[in-house]
Amino acid sequence: MSIFTTEHAARLMNKMKAFYGKKYAEQWGDIPAADIADAMVECLQGLSQEDFKRGYMRMQKSTFCPTIPEFRSWCEPKADDWLGAHEAWAIAEKSIGFDGQELTVIWTEQMAKAFSRCEELVKTGDKYQRAEAKKIFCDAYDRLVTEAKDQGLKPIYVTSLGVDKDQAIAAIKQAEVAGFLTTEQTALQLEHKQTQAEIDADADRYKTTAQKAIAELREKLKIQAPVNKMADEIKEVQPWELKPDTEYWADPFDNREEYLKALKADGKPVPLALGGAA
C-alpha cells in the first residue's frame, strides 16, 4: 500500500482537468482546490500503485468526470476478484482428505480463518457434519470478506502445504490455471518439488550409478566378488589323492581271501582278528 499525498492529489486534479475540461469545471468549479485535495487524501488512502493504474485506465475511457468516491471505486478490484462463499468452500474443504490427512491448498487468509472454525467437523468425514461445517464456513467467510472490502483489501492467495507430494504439485499447477498464482510464483514453488515417481526414478538412477562405480573400482583393485558361503562347495579331487592301481590293497573284511593271499605272498603273519596264531 502507498501513501496518498497532497502532491498526488494535485497531479490527479490536473489530469481530470485535462481529460474533462468544462465538465471538470462544472463539477468542481465552486470548491477550493485545497479542499478537493484534502478530500482526495482522505478518501484515496490505502490504494496501491496497481490500484491507481486501474482507476487511471478507467478514467481514460469515461465520458463523465467522476466524483472522488467514484474514482476510488474505479481503483478498487472488481467484486468478482473475491470468490463467493460457495466457491471458497469448494477450495477450503479440499485442505483435508477423507482420511483426515492434511492436503495442499492455495487459499486466502479469509478462507483459512473461516475454515479454522469448522475444521474439526470436516475431519470426521460425516456428511451431516460436513454440511454443518459448510454453513459455518460460509457465514464466517462472508463476514471476513465484507470486512476486507471495507478496508479496500484485495484477495491474496497463499499456499498451505500438505503431506502428499504429488497432490501438492497438482494443486499448485491448478492454482496457476485458476489465476490464483502467477507463473513466477508457480515456478518458484515447484522449483524443489518432485513427484513420487520422479523420486523413485532418481533413487534407481543413483543406485545404478553407485553399483557401476563399485564394479569399476573392484576391477581396478582386482578384488574378487565376495563368496557366497551358503552355496554348496564343490571340491575338485587332486591327482595326488588318487592311488595307482599297483598300490591297491584288498580290504580284509570285504575280500578276506585276497587279503590272506597278499599276506602270505609278503611273508606276513595273519592278524588275530582273521584267525591268525597268537
C-alpha positions in Angstrom: 0.0 0.0 0.0 1.2 3.5 -0.8 0.5 6.8 1.0 -1.6 9.3 -1.0 -0.3 12.8 -0.5 -1.5 16.3 -1.5 1.1 16.2 -4.3 -0.6 13.1 -5.7 -4.0 14.9 -5.3 -2.7 17.9 -7.3 -1.5 15.7 -10.2 -4.8 13.8 -10.2 -6.8 17.0 -10.3 -4.6 18.3 -13.3 -5.3 15.0 -15.1 -9.0 15.4 -14.6 -8.9 18.9 -15.9 -7.0 17.8 -19.0 -9.4 14.9 -19.6 -12.7 16.6 -18.9 -12.2 20.3 -19.4 -15.5 22.1 -19.0 -17.1 19.1 -17.3 -14.5 19.3 -14.6 -15.2 22.9 -14.0 -18.9 22.3 -13.8 -18.4 19.7 -11.2 -15.6 21.2 -9.1 -15.6 24.9 -10.0 -17.2 26.1 -6.8 -14.9 24.1 -4.5 -11.5 25.4 -3.5 -8.6 23.3 -4.9 -7.2 22.8 -1.4 -10.5 21.3 -0.1 -10.6 18.9 -3.1 -7.0 17.8 -2.4 -7.8 17.2 1.3 -10.9 15.2 0.3 -8.8 13.1 -2.1 -6.1 12.5 0.5 -8.7 11.3 3.0 -10.7 9.1 0.5 -7.9 7.5 -1.5 -5.6 6.2 1.2 -4.6 2.6 1.2 -4.6 2.1 -2.6 -1.6 0.5 -4.3 0.1 1.7 -7.5 -1.6 -1.1 -9.3 -5.0 0.1 -8.0 -4.3 3.7 -9.2 -3.3 2.4 -12.6 -6.6 0.6 -12.7 -8.5 3.8 -11.9 -6.5 5.9 -14.3 -7.2 3.5 -17.2 -10.9 3.6 -16.4 -10.8 7.4 -16.3 -9.2 7.5 -19.8 -12.3 5.7 -21.1 -15.0 7.5 -19.1 -17.1 10.3 -20.7 -18.1 11.9 -17.4 -15.9 13.3 -14.6 -16.0 11.1 -11.6 -16.6 12.1 -8.0 -13.8 11.2 -5.6 -15.7 8.1 -4.3 -16.4 7.1 -7.9 -12.8 7.3 -8.7 -12.0 5.2 -5.6 -14.4 2.5 -6.9 -12.7 2.5 -10.2 -9.3 1.9 -8.5 -10.5 -1.0 -6.3 -10.5 -4.6 -7.7 -13.8 -5.8 -9.2 -16.1 -7.6 -6.8 -15.5 -10.7 -8.9 -11.9 -10.8 -7.6 -13.3 -12.1 -4.3 -14.7 -15.6 -4.6 -18.2 -16.3 -3.4 -18.6 -18.3 -0.2 -19.6 -21.5 -2.0 -16.6 -21.2 -4.4 -14.3 -20.6 -1.5 -15.8 -23.6 0.4 -15.1 -25.9 -2.6 -11.4 -24.9 -2.3 -11.1 -24.9 1.5 -12.7 -28.3 2.1 -10.1 -29.9 -0.1 -7.4 -29.0 2.5 -8.5 -32.1 4.5 -8.7 -35.5 2.8 -11.4 -38.0 3.7 -8.9 -39.9 5.8 -8.1 -36.8 7.8 -4.8 -36.2 6.0 -3.8 -32.5 5.5 -3.5 -31.7 1.8 -2.1 -28.8 -0.1 -4.5 -25.9 -0.8 -4.0 -22.4 -2.2 -6.4 -20.0 -0.5 -6.8 -16.5 1.1 -6.4 -15.5 4.7 -10.2 -15.2 4.9 -10.7 -18.8 3.7 -8.1 -20.1 6.2 -9.7 -18.2 9.1 -13.2 -19.3 8.2 -12.2 -22.9 7.7 -10.4 -23.0 11.1 -13.8 -22.6 12.7 -15.2 -25.8 11.2 -12.1 -27.9 10.6 -12.8 -30.4 13.3 -16.2 -31.1 11.8 -14.7 -31.7 8.4 -12.1 -34.2 9.7 -14.8 -36.5 11.0 -15.9 -37.3 7.4 -19.6 -37.5 8.3 -21.7 -36.0 5.6 -24.1 -34.3 8.0 -21.2 -32.7 10.0 -19.7 -31.6 6.7 -22.9 -29.9 5.8 -22.9 -28.1 9.1 -19.2 -27.2 8.6 -20.1 -25.6 5.2 -22.7 -23.4 6.8 -20.3 -22.2 9.5 -17.6 -21.6 6.9 -19.9 -19.6 4.5 -21.2 -17.3 7.3 -17.7 -16.6 8.6 -16.2 -16.2 5.1 -18.9 -13.7 4.0 -18.3 -11.6 7.2 -14.5 -11.7 6.8 -14.7 -10.7 3.1 -17.0 -7.8 3.8 -14.5 -6.5 6.4 -11.7 -6.8 3.9 -13.6 -4.9 1.2 -14.4 -2.2 3.7 -10.7 -1.8 4.2 -10.0 -1.7 0.5 -8.1 -5.0 0.6 -7.7 -7.4 -2.4 -7.6 -11.2 -2.1 -4.1 -12.5 -1.7 -3.6 -16.2 -2.2 -1.0 -18.2 -0.2 0.0 -21.9 -0.3 -0.6 -24.2 2.6 1.4 -27.3 2.0 0.1 -30.8 2.9 1.9 -34.1 3.2 1.2 -35.6 -0.2 4.0 -34.5 -2.6 2.1 -35.5 -5.8 -1.1 -33.7 -4.7 0.9 -30.6 -3.8 2.4 -30.3 -7.3 -1.1 -30.8 -8.9 -2.7 -28.2 -6.6 -0.1 -25.6 -7.3 -0.3 -26.1 -11.0 -4.1 -25.9 -10.9 -3.9 -22.7 -8.9 -1.9 -21.1 -11.7 -4.5 -22.1 -14.2 -7.2 -20.6 -12.0 -5.3 -17.3 -11.8 -4.5 -17.6 -8.0 -0.8 -17.8 -8.6 1.4 -16.1 -11.2 3.7 -18.0 -13.5 6.7 -16.8 -11.5 5.1 -17.8 -8.2 4.3 -21.2 -9.5 7.8 -21.8 -10.9 9.3 -20.7 -7.5 7.0 -23.1 -5.5 7.7 -26.0 -7.8 11.4 -25.5 -8.0 12.5 -28.1 -5.5 9.4 -30.4 -5.6 9.3 -33.8 -7.2 6.6 -36.4 -7.7 7.0 -39.8 -6.0 7.6 -41.3 -9.4 10.5 -38.8 -10.0 11.9 -39.5 -6.5 11.9 -43.3 -7.2 13.5 -42.8 -10.6 16.3 -40.7 -9.1 16.8 -43.4 -6.4 17.1 -46.1 -9.1 19.5 -43.9 -11.1 21.7 -43.3 -8.0 21.7 -47.0 -7.1 22.7 -48.0 -10.7 25.5 -45.3 -10.7 26.8 -46.5 -7.4 26.9 -50.1 -8.5 28.7 -49.2 -11.6 31.3 -47.2 -9.7 31.9 -50.1 -7.2 32.3 -52.6 -10.1 34.9 -50.3 -11.8 36.8 -49.8 -8.5 36.7 -53.5 -7.8 38.2 -54.2 -11.3 41.0 -51.6 -10.7 41.9 -53.1 -7.3 41.5 -56.7 -8.6 39.1 -57.6 -5.8 37.2 -60.8 -6.4 33.5 -60.8 -5.8 32.5 -62.0 -2.3 32.0 -65.7 -1.9 28.5 -66.9 -1.1 29.2 -69.1 1.9 25.7 -70.5 1.9 26.3 -72.3 -1.5 27.5 -75.9 -1.7 31.2 -76.2 -2.1 32.4 -78.5 -4.9 35.9 -79.7 -4.3 38.0 -81.0 -7.1 39.9 -84.2 -6.4 43.6 -83.6 -6.7 45.8 -86.1 -8.7 48.0 -86.9 -5.7 44.8 -88.0 -3.8 44.2 -90.9 -6.2 46.2 -94.2 -5.5 47.7 -96.0 -8.5 46.3 -99.5 -9.3 49.7 -101.0 -8.4 49.4 -99.9 -4.8 45.9 -101.2 -4.3 45.4 -103.3 -1.1 42.5 -105.6 -0.7 40.1 -104.8 2.2 40.5 -107.6 4.8 36.7 -107.5 5.6 35.3 -107.1 2.0 37.7 -109.6 0.3 39.2 -111.9 3.0 40.7 -114.4 0.7 42.6 -111.9 -1.5 43.9 -110.2 1.7 45.2 -113.5 3.1 46.9 -114.3 -0.2 48.6 -111.0 -0.2 49.9 -111.5 3.4 51.2 -115.0 2.5 53.0 -113.6 -0.6 54.7 -111.0 1.5 55.5 -113.4 4.3 53.5 -111.5 6.8 51.5 -113.2 9.7 47.7 -113.3 9.7 46.1 -110.9 12.2 44.3 -112.4 15.2 41.1 -110.8 14.0 41.3 -113.0 10.9 42.1 -116.2 12.7 45.9 -115.9 13.0 48.0 -117.7 15.7 48.5 -115.9 19.0 
